[in-house]
Amino acid sequence: MTPATTALARTARGPAPYLIPALLAVGLTMYGPLLAVTTLSLFDFNLTTQAPQWAGPDNYGDVMSSPEAGTALRNTIAYMVAIIPLSVVAPGLAAIAVWRLGGRLTGFYRTVFFLPVLIPPAVGAVMWQWIFNPVLGITSAPLDLLGAGPVSWLTEPASAFIAVTIVAGWKVFGLSFILFTAGLTSIDADLMAAARLDRAGEWQLLRHIVLPMLRPVTTVVLFATVVFAGPWTFGVIDVLTQGGPAGATSNVYYLLYQLGFGYFDGGPASALSVLITVGFAAVVAVQMRVSSRGEQR
């Protein structure tokens, strides 16, 4: 076989042989466990003592009809919506403000805003647990001055949900801020200068140049908020409220943790994990479809 024939044969094979190791790694680490969990979801078993017994789709019915699952699902959706101001709106506005400010303090502001991302979630939650203390926390004195009295942030359903949202939003604010900052670097300074020469005001620059240029970054951050709001709040819930009071702060991820490692009820836990995977796969599919339509336009 001549060298030309060998090169032609390699070209005909394409990149498929080089993808085999990556495909095997993905199959073993992601699709293999997913298949195993799907199989386990059809059995009733206890992770400590009980041998697996065939249950069929009963585990799915039990999970979907459970009041705890309904509450956890509603809370998960509520977290998705409630965190958006702290993970999308506020970081975007802060990034624009720092970008317009410029000067030597730009790096300082970026460091300050990004610092909470580097704090371990458990450490941050413990810190906020002290802040929310109704007697010793730093929120108690201002509330006393306003005549609101001490607020039991973590023992009342509404305030506990707000507290979890604040802590989770505080944790991801810096990451979103950095993403928006990176998006602002793509804006051509000459374009802004030309618009100013045409007597465009600051509001017009923001509306017609800055915000449209940030649309891809905003889409990514918004999508990440929808998909990861549950995992972001999991650690906060585990440290601050353990899902209480009365399930007011739980979400589907924390319920999964309780079923699997609190009650050791493997069948429903596996069924819930499959439902979570299918649900968020549907969300990703919708987002990809919307993004592809936006690119076609």
C-alpha positions, 0 to 999 in steps of 0.5 A, a space after each residue: 500500500 502506497 503512502 497516498 493510499 494509506 492517507 486516503 484510508 485514514 481520511 475515509 475512516 474520519 475521526 471516529 477511532 479517535 472518539 472511541 476513548 472519550 465515548 467509552 469514558 462518557 458511557 462508563 461515567 454517565 450513561 452506565 450509572 444512569 442505566 443502573 439507577 433506571 434499573 434500580 428504580 423498578 425495585 423496592 429495596 432498602 440500602 442497608 438490609 432489604 434485598 431488592 424486590 420487583 416493584 415495577 412502576 410503583 416507585 414512580 407512582 409513589 414519588 409523583 403522588 407524594 405531598 413532599 415531592 409536590 412541595 419540593 417541586 414547587 419550591 424548586 421552580 420558585 427557587 429558579 424564579 427567585 434567584 434570577 434577580 440575584 444571578 442575572 439582573 444584579 450581576 449584569 447591572 454591577 458589571 455594566 457599572 464597573 465597566 463604565 467606571 473604569 480606572 484602577 479600581 476595576 480590578 478591585 471591584 472584580 475581586 470583591 464581587 468574585 470573592 464569595 465564589 471562592 468560599 466553600 458553600 458550607 462555610 458560607 452557609 455557616 457564616 449566614 447562619 450567624 448573620 440570620 441569628 435573631 438575637 446575635 446576628 447583624 440583621 437584628 439591630 437594624 430591624 430593632 431600629 425599624 421597629 420590626 423586632 427580632 425576625 426568626 429567619 430560619 424558623 418561619 416558612 416565608 422568611 426561611 425561603 427568602 434566607 435560602 434564596 439570598 444565600 444561594 444568590 450571594 454565592 453565584 453573584 460573583 460568577 455571573 458578574 465575571 461572565 457579564 464582565 467578559 461579555 462587555 470586553 467584546 463591545 467595540 470601543 470605536 462603536 461606542 465612540 461613534 454612537 456618542 459622536 452621533 449624540 446618542 445618550 447613555 440610555 440609548 447606548 445601553 439599550 441599543 448597543 450594550 444590552 444587545 451585545 450582552 444577550 448571548 451571555 444573558 441567555 447562558 446565565 439565565 439558562 444556568 440559573 434555571 438548571 442549577 438553581 436546585 444544586 445551588 440551594 442544596 448545600 444551603 438548605 442542608 446547613 441552614 434549614 434541613 428542608 424545614 420548617 415543614 418542607 418550606 425550603 426543601 427542593 427535589 435534590 434535597 428530597 432525593 438526598 433524604 430518601 436515599 441517605 436519610 431513609 435509605 429507601 433506594 427504590 423511590 430515591 432512584 425513581 426520583 433521580 430518573 424523574 429529575 434527569 428526564 425533567 431537566 433533559 427536557 428543559 435543556 432540549 427546549 433551551 437548545 431549540 430556542 437558541 437554535 431558532 434565535 441563531 437562525 433569525 
